[in-house]
Amino acid sequence: MVAAIVIFLAICVYLLPTIVASARKVRRQYAILALNVLAGWTFVGWVGALVWAIADTPGDAAEVPSPSGTLPILELTAQLRAHARIAPN
């Protein structure tokens, strides 16, 4: 039981850069994951992935598709046009 807990904690520490990138919703999450998995066994690769996860800017909400399948900025534009009664181009 103790061995399983130690292994779980070791995996969590090893994947910490990926966890940080995911929590911050950075734009290059998959690249950070790839660096973490492929070069994380070296201390330099792990630190590099962690620094990248912390330093990268969070993704722009306009680039993430909404549940309806369109970009939120397009939905907002359509709502503003409908509200202001502006004719589409």
N, C-alpha and C positions, 0 to 999 in steps of 0.2 A: 504494500500500500504506500509506504513511504517512497519507494523507488518510482512509483507512478506519479506521485506528486512532484518529485524532483524532476522527472522527465518533462512533465507538463510545464513547470516553471521555466525550465531550460529552453523549451520551444517558444514560450511566450517572450522570453528575453531575446532569443535569437531573431524572432519576427517583430521585435519592437519597432524598428523603422517602418515596416509595413503597417503596423497597427496605428502608429502616429499619422502616417500619410492618409490612411483611411479615415481616421477620426477627424483630421483637418480637411478632408475632401480636396486634396491637392489635385492638380490637373494630370500629373504624371504618376498616378498610383501604380500602374502596371509596370512601368519602367523601374520604379523604386522596388517593387516586389521582385522583379527579375534580378536587379543588382543585389538585393538582400539574399535571395536564394542561391544565386550563382557565385557571388563573391563574398557573401556574409561570413563564411567560415574563416576568412582572413580578417584580422582586426581592422585593417584599413578599409576593406570593403564594407564592413558593418558600420563603422563610423561614418564613412562616406554616404551610405544610404540613410543613416539617421540625420546627418546634417542636411542632406537633400530634402528629406521629409519635413524637416523643421523650416528650412529656408524657402522652399517653394511656396508660391502664392496659392491660396485656395482657388478652386475652379470658379468661373463666372457662372452665375445662375442662368444666364441667357444661353449658355452652351449646352445645358442639360435638358434633354427632351422631357416634356411634361407627360403625365399619364395619357393625355389625349393624343400624343404622338407629334405635336407641333412644339416649336420652341416657345417658351413663355413670353419672350419679347414680341413674337408675332401675335400671340393671344392678346397681350396688352394693347398692341397697336390696333387690333380689330375691335377691342372693347372701347378704346378711345374714339375711334372713328364712328362707331355706332352711337356712342354717347354724344359726340359733338356733331353728328350727322354730316360727316365729311364724306364726300363721294370717293370711292376707291380710284386709284390711278388707272 
